[in-house]
Structures are given as C-alpha cells and as structure tokens.
Amino acid sequence: MKNILKGYPRTFWVANTIELIERWAWYGLFMLFANYLTNDIEKGGLGFSQSQKGWIMGIGTGILYFLPVITGSIADKYGYRRMLFIAFVIYTSAFFVFPYFDSFTGVFAVYIYLAVGAALFKPIISATIAKTTDESNSSVGFGIFYMMVNAGAFLGPMVTLFFKNKSYDVVFHISGLMIALNFIMLLFYKEPGRDNLESKGSFGEIIKQSFGNIISVISKDLKFLLFLLIVAGFWTMYNQLFFTLPVFIEQWVDSSTLYNFFSLHIPFIADNYSTGDGGMKSEFITNFDALYIIIFQIFISAMVMQWKPLKAMTTGFVINSIGMAMTLYSQNVIFLLVAMFIFAVGEMMGSPKITEYIGLIAPKDKKALYMGFSFIPVFIGNVLAGVVSGPVYQSMSDRRSFVMQLAKSKGFNISADPKKHEYFVEVAHKMNMTEKQLVDYLWQHHHPYNIWIVIFAIGIVAATALNLYNKRVLKSK
C-alpha cells in the first residue's frame, strides 16, 4: 500500500484536496437542503410540500449530473484550469445569493444556477484522477478520491449545522466561503494532458460537437449505454440518503436515546447538534454515513481491489439496498445507525467501482468525455429519486399530509397555516394528545415505513440487472 501511495503525482493530491473543499461546501448545504425546503417556517424552512422538494432536488440535481456530458468536452477544449475558475465563480455567487429567494420558482432557478457551477467542476476532477492513475493503482486511487468526497461530505454539514440555529443564511455563506478557497488551490493545480479534440470552432460549434460525441458513443457502444441505464437504478435508491432520509428522521424517528448518550458522554455534541427538545438534528444523524466511509473506505477498497468492478458493484448494490431499506423501517435511532452502517458498506464497495470501471474502459483520448458519461446514470437517478422522495413520499409517508388528512376527517377547524408547526400542535391538542403521541398515532395508522419496500425493490432490481448484464451481455464467468 505504501508503494502505491508514493506512485501518485502531485496533481493527484491537489485534485483530491480541491474535491475535499468542494464537497465540504456542497454538502454543507445539500445535507440540510431537503429539510430547508420542507421544514415549518418557524424552524427557518420554506414550508414547501414534499412534491415541490422532489421536483427541485430531483430535476435541479439531475441537471447538475447531465451537463458534465457536455462540460467534459468543453473542458477538454478550453482547459481544465480555466473551466475550474469559471465553476468556482458561479459556485461562490450562487451560495451568496441563495438566501434572497424563498418562492418555489426563485429557489428552483438559483439551484439550477448552482448546479451549472457544479456541472462544470465535476468531470474535470474525475478526469484528473483518471489521468493520474492506471490499472495498477486506480482501485486505491479512486478509493482515496471517494474518501475525500466523504470527508468533505462529513465535515461540511458538521460545520453548517453548528451555525444552523442562528440562521440558514449563515449556512449558505459558510458554503460560499469554503468554495472560494479553491481559487487558492488552483495556483497549485498542474493541468494534465487534455484530450485532443479536432474542432477549433466557436462555443456553439463545440456544444454541437459535444452532442455529436454523445450520439456517437451511444450508437457505437450499446453495452456501455445499457450499463449506464442499469446503474441509474442504484443512484435512484442511493439518493434517498439525501432526498428522503433527513425528512423521514425529522418527521418520525425518536432520537432521544442518541441525545442522552451524547449529553452524558460528549456534552459538546449534545449542546450544539440537538434539536432543542431532547433529540438530535436529523442531518447530524444522516451524516454518520460519511463518517463510516471516512473510517472504513481504504480498508474496503483494499479488500475489493482484486475484485472485478462489476462483481464489486453488484455485491455493493445488494448490501446498499438492504441498508437503505432498513433506515426507513423503524423509529428507533440505534436501529437506524446500524442500518446506515450496512448501507455505507455497500456504498463503499460499489460506488467507487462505477467511476473506476468507466475510467478503465474509456479510450485514452476521450477520458473527460467518458468520465462525463459516468454522470448520466446519476442524472437519471436524481430525477427518479425526486419522484420517489416527492410525490411518492408525500403519498406514503409525509407527516404533514397525514395531519391535514386527520384534521379534515375529524372535522377540525384549524386556523393555523399547515406550513407552520403551530398547525401540528393544534391538531394534537384537539386529539387530546401530546406531539409525540400524535406522531406515534400517525405511525401506527398510516404506516409511513412502507416506503422502504419501494426503495428496496428499486435497489434489488438494479443489482439483479447488473448481474445479468455481467453474465449474459459481457458473458463473464
């Protein structure tokens, strides 16, 4: 392992540091985003419905992962450093203007603007890692890269959650300041050799050429296209970690046991990451996934280093599906933490291998283009995840919807706005229940945990399809 680590050039480590900072900034917002959109207004949220949240996060994040198919070619043409600079300008400005919008249309528009910055960034860093690794060290190299992703994903929310009680505006500003640090890192970034695209035309001609490249790859490599479509199922399931789980915990999970543990053993955590009513913030709990990966990613990567990528992916998909399904099954926070560990093991086995697999099969003169294609299944998965976490979750699991249905069925005349917590309190009062008793009543009568069946089915179908792809299409033994 020591010899492998010494074999990476400086650009590999600079790119990983840039990725760490970018993910820190992104997840500092993104881990909190679902609750920011849907939380009661008194809690600093916007009070959007689960469906509105699903459309914003699904389509907006989907666009983020579609554009790299084009931006990868643009980066190959104009230069990685130049496009990284533009990406960080968009990123920084988007974070700082975000708090000024609170309508559905305004938030949607700014989120898409932010997504453009992220889309410019993503294929460049992935291509840099691919160009600074080879078959002898790519497994560990992408494992390190994925560990950096999750280090940023863990640290970002831990910092922003610390200041969340002051204002969500502070969350956006912290992320903006973090991404601005990458302007400094650009001074140390040495651009690797870029793909030699023949076109020297205008920007519009390059866009046209990019779509031509897309059509060319799809028409000539149908096996690769099928692989991308199968992997989209995995990302649909995986994205529930950000789209659905924080909301599910916020609405249904009793985290008092975890709060009591930290209150007794690590009071600093209990004081700064609690909800203020004897529970822990849902985003803090969800963040255990990234913590698990930081601790175990190198070990898991070393363990599966000799595995064929498709075998590792299939196994990871199955384990991942079981873990995600279990996180949405119980109100017990300890059960949820165990389930998240199972989920993380599957994630560590399968997710880095997707990027590694594409990096290995990509032609040497089209690394950035093919790495851009690696985001196609993530694009599809985000759009579908938005549907699952939006209309599907609102129908099957949304507490606010259930409370409104209950009030209507009982004929209660509630004066409060359903977007405010006051509405929930008033319904609980009319039911002669405490707030916790009303939550338990809704859990028992509406079975919101059944959402796990949908999530599990999506993941298992993807794993089964990938196994058949490996055995029938590639005819592997």
Helices and strands as residue ranges (DSSP letters): H 2-6, H 10-38, G 41-43, H 50-66, H 68-78, H 80-97, G 98-100, H 104-131, H 138-164, H 168-180, H 182-185, G 186-188, H 203-220, H 222-238, H 240-243, H 245-252, H 256-265, H 267-272, H 282-286, H 288-303, H 309-327, H 333-361, G 364-366, H 367-373, H 376-387, I 388-392, H 393-396, H 399-410, H 421-430, H 435-446, G 448-450, H 451-468, I 469-473
